[in-house]
Amino acid sequence: MTISLVKGQKVDLTKGNAGLTKVVVGLGWDPADAGRSFFGFKKAKANIDCDASALMLDVHGKLVSDKHLICFYNLKSPCRSVVHTGDNITGDGDGDDEQIIVDLNRVPAEVERILVVVNIYNCEARRQDFGMIQSAFIRVFDPSSNNELVRFNLTDNYAGKTALITGELYRHQGEWKFNAIGEGTHAPHIDILARQYT
């Protein structure tokens, strides 16, 4: 059964889910309706390329190393415990637009949190922000059963924001939990956002 979260809510993933060793973090979004032109014709939706990334952080909230930023240009962590399945450049279609697979048992002990973020590629040149996105969500599911564990719909007004800190997987007393963050910020590229954690 899916647990629907609200901003700031935390939930157990592994506690009570015996045998859960791997999860998939799915992120989805759609371009917002562009409205109608002066003449009443429906405008085309903007082509917005959102990029999901994962930052593997230590107990101090710092990025373990540059190689622990998992994104469209670095699809696997050095230990292969976190793997990005690839870039979706449009957000069209139903379901997850991008996925990040996390093998919880293989995450190195030095990694305390896995922060999941989304940026808009080339947002400055294209003059795009998250006010042009709708139906954004983050979810976590068990790939062995396809059982969705948690879902967090990002419903705040993110107009003017170029990056979203959607949520995080984190360790707590030997178990893994999920925290629904849903914060918008300004970072035109994932590398700029990552600098905040170095």
matplotlib code that plots the C-alpha trace (Angstrom):
import matplotlib.pyplot as plt

x = [0.0, 1.3, 1.8, 1.1, 3.3, 3.1, 6.0, 8.2, 6.8, 9.2, 8.4, 10.2, 11.2, 13.1, 11.6, 8.5, 9.6, 11.7, 13.9, 13.7, 17.2, 16.7, 14.4, 13.8, 13.2, 11.0, 10.5, 7.8, 6.6, 4.7, 5.1, 2.4, -0.4, 0.8, -2.7, -4.2, -2.9, -4.6, -6.6, -7.8, -5.5, -3.9, -0.2, 2.3, 3.7, 7.3, 10.0, 11.5, 14.3, 14.3, 17.2, 17.0, 20.2, 21.2, 23.8, 25.4, 26.1, 28.1, 27.1, 27.9, 25.7, 28.7, 29.1, 31.4, 33.2, 32.6, 32.0, 29.1, 27.0, 24.8, 23.3, 22.9, 26.7, 27.7, 25.2, 26.7, 28.3, 31.9, 30.4, 27.5, 25.0, 23.2, 22.5, 20.7, 18.7, 19.2, 18.0, 14.5, 14.6, 10.9, 8.8, 6.1, 4.0, 2.6, 4.6, 8.2, 10.3, 13.6, 14.5, 17.4, 18.0, 19.4, 20.9, 20.5, 22.8, 25.7, 25.6, 28.9, 28.8, 30.2, 27.0, 24.3, 21.9, 21.0, 19.5, 17.3, 17.1, 15.8, 17.2, 16.0, 18.7, 19.9, 17.2, 18.9, 19.2, 15.7, 14.2, 12.5, 11.7, 9.6, 6.5, 6.3, 6.0, 2.9, 2.1, 5.6, 6.1, 8.7, 7.9, 9.8, 9.0, 10.2, 11.4, 11.0, 7.3, 6.6, 4.9, 4.9, 6.0, 5.7, 4.6, 5.1, 3.3, 5.1, 2.2, 3.8, 4.2, 7.8, 7.6, 11.0, 12.8, 15.3, 16.0, 13.9, 15.2, 12.5, 13.4, 16.0, 16.7, 18.6, 19.8, 18.2, 19.2, 20.2, 17.2, 16.4, 13.8, 12.4, 12.0, 9.6, 11.4, 9.9, 12.0, 12.6, 15.9, 18.1, 20.7, 20.9, 23.0, 23.4, 27.1, 26.1, 23.6, 26.2, 28.6, 26.3, 27.2, 31.0]
y = [0.0, 3.4, 6.1, 9.5, 12.1, 15.8, 18.2, 17.6, 14.1, 11.2, 7.5, 4.2, 2.3, -0.8, -1.1, -3.3, -4.3, -7.3, -8.3, -4.8, -4.3, -2.4, 0.5, 2.6, 6.3, 7.5, 11.1, 12.4, 15.7, 17.2, 20.5, 22.9, 23.8, 26.9, 28.4, 29.9, 32.5, 35.9, 34.2, 31.4, 28.7, 26.3, 27.1, 24.3, 23.1, 24.1, 21.5, 21.3, 18.9, 18.1, 16.2, 14.0, 13.6, 12.0, 13.4, 10.9, 12.9, 12.0, 12.5, 16.2, 16.7, 17.0, 15.3, 12.3, 13.1, 14.4, 10.8, 10.5, 13.0, 10.6, 12.5, 12.5, 12.6, 10.2, 7.4, 5.2, 5.7, 4.2, 1.4, 1.0, 1.2, 4.2, 3.9, 6.5, 4.7, 7.6, 11.0, 11.8, 15.1, 15.9, 14.6, 13.5, 10.4, 8.8, 7.4, 8.0, 10.2, 9.3, 6.7, 6.2, 2.6, 2.4, -0.9, -0.1, -2.9, -1.7, 2.0, 2.6, 3.2, 6.8, 7.7, 8.9, 10.5, 10.3, 13.6, 13.5, 16.7, 17.9, 20.7, 22.1, 21.7, 24.9, 26.8, 30.2, 30.2, 28.8, 31.1, 28.2, 27.5, 25.1, 27.3, 25.8, 22.2, 20.5, 17.1, 16.7, 13.8, 11.6, 8.1, 5.1, 1.5, -2.0, -3.2, -6.9, -6.5, -3.1, -2.3, 1.5, 2.4, 6.2, 9.0, 12.7, 15.1, 18.4, 20.8, 24.0, 27.0, 26.7, 29.7, 31.3, 28.2, 26.4, 23.4, 21.2, 19.4, 16.7, 14.3, 12.1, 8.5, 8.5, 6.2, 6.2, 3.6, 1.0, 1.5, 3.5, 6.2, 8.7, 12.4, 14.5, 17.9, 19.7, 22.8, 25.0, 26.8, 28.5, 26.4, 26.6, 23.4, 20.3, 21.1, 24.5, 22.9, 20.2, 23.0, 23.8, 20.4, 20.5]
z = [0.0, -1.0, 1.7, 0.3, 2.0, 2.6, 2.7, 5.7, 6.5, 7.2, 6.8, 7.4, 4.3, 5.6, 9.1, 8.7, 5.2, 5.9, 2.9, 1.3, 0.0, -3.2, -4.1, -7.1, -6.8, -9.6, -10.6, -13.0, -14.3, -17.3, -19.1, -17.9, -20.3, -22.2, -22.5, -25.6, -28.1, -28.7, -31.5, -29.3, -30.6, -28.0, -27.6, -27.8, -24.4, -23.7, -24.3, -20.8, -20.1, -16.4, -15.0, -11.8, -9.8, -6.5, -4.1, -1.7, 1.5, 4.6, 8.2, 8.0, 4.9, 2.6, -0.8, -0.3, -3.6, -7.0, -8.2, -5.6, -7.7, -9.8, -12.7, -16.5, -17.1, -14.2, -14.1, -11.4, -8.1, -7.7, -5.6, -8.0, -5.2, -6.8, -10.5, -12.8, -15.6, -18.1, -19.2, -20.4, -22.3, -22.6, -19.6, -22.0, -21.2, -18.0, -15.1, -14.1, -16.4, -14.7, -12.2, -9.8, -8.4, -4.9, -3.6, 0.1, 1.3, -0.9, 0.0, 1.8, 5.5, 5.0, 3.1, 5.6, 3.1, -0.6, -1.6, -4.7, -6.7, -10.1, -12.3, -15.6, -18.2, -19.9, -18.0, -18.3, -22.0, -22.5, -19.8, -18.0, -14.4, -12.4, -12.7, -16.2, -14.8, -13.5, -11.9, -10.5, -8.0, -6.4, -5.4, -4.0, -5.0, -4.5, -7.9, -6.9, -6.5, -8.1, -4.8, -4.4, -0.9, -0.8, -3.1, -2.6, -5.0, -5.4, -5.3, -4.1, -6.5, -7.8, -10.2, -10.6, -9.1, -11.3, -9.0, -6.7, -3.7, -3.8, -1.0, 0.6, 1.7, 5.0, 7.6, 11.1, 13.8, 11.2, 9.0, 5.9, 5.9, 3.4, 4.0, 1.7, 1.3, -1.7, -1.5, -4.6, -5.1, -7.7, -9.4, -13.2, -13.3, -11.1, -10.6, -9.1, -6.8, -5.8, -4.7, -1.8, -0.4, -0.7]

ax = plt.figure().add_subplot(projection="3d")
ax.plot(x, y, z, "-o")
ax.set_aspect("equal")
plt.show()
